[in-house]
Structures are given as C-alpha cells and as structure tokens.
Amino acid sequence: MAAGALGLRTEDEIRREMSLRINLPAAVTEEIFDDMWAQYLGTADIELTDYLAGLRPRLRTGLLSNSFVGAREREETAYGFSGLVDDIVYSHEVGMAKPDPEIYRLACRRLDVDPTRTVFVDDAQIAVDGAAAVGMKTVLHHDTRSTIAQLDTLLA
C-alpha cells in the first residue's frame, strides 16, 4: 500500500499483488478496495470547502494530500477539487509524502508562494509539524468552526 501512496505501483498492480500475497479471490480484493475508497473519500465538509473557495481569487490556494494512486480521478468525480483550488499536489504523483519537507516546498513552488507567507491546515499533527518546519504558519484542524476562526485571524 505504501507503494501506492508514492506512485511506485499502479492500482491494478497493488490489487493483483494483494490478491496473490494473501490468497484472496479477485472479488474480495475488489470489495476491500471499494471500502478503502469509500473511507478515503468520506464526505465533503461543505462549510470548509465553501470557505476555501471564497478565498479565491484574492489568495492562491492549494491542496496537498498524502494520497493513493487513483485519488485524483476519484476526488475530481466526487468533489471537483480542481475547480476549488489553484493547484493540487498528490503524494502518489510526486513520489513523496507529508511530513517530508520537500513536498511542502514543492507545493509552494507550484503556487509561486513563499512558505513563510503560507498557511497550512491539516488534521494530522505530524503533517502540521512538517509544514511548520519549512516556515509555514499552521492550523491543526479539529473542527470546522475553530479552523475557520484561526484562518480568519491568520489571513487578516
């Protein structure tokens, strides 16, 4: 699975390998992947995504995701993220993942922003710590209202 998060294997290769390694019928492997994708995609936080969309065009915005091969297509179909932000960096497409400092720098380069003038939001402390290490201001997401309040303060 880690190979899928870094784009080292295709989803089909991972499905086949999983099926072989733990001797599962293809149908069971498909069910496991269907469940995995349902968990991965979850449901959109409409209040937070509306807030994010409202930051444009005043601010450059992006998504930085520790993802899995196939995530871009599934998220685009489910949520249309490409229309919500200026850029999306997926770990499986760039071969590195949070909290690697280089992935945060890459996201900033692609947005043409200085890390010290950037705010990063994540619900994982390790990812927030990684962003802070490259000079980003950070918000550890606990709930939508407090995240928006912290963003309003930082962006004022």
Secondary structure, DSSP 8 states (H G I E B T S, - for coil): -HHHHTTSS-HHHHHHHHHHHTT--HHHHHHHHHHHHHHHH----HHHHHHHHHTTTTS--EEEE---TTHHHHHHHHH-GGGTSSEEEEHHHHT--TT-HHHHHHHHHHHT--GGG-EEEES-HHHHHHHHHTT-EEEE-S-HHHHHHHHHHHH-
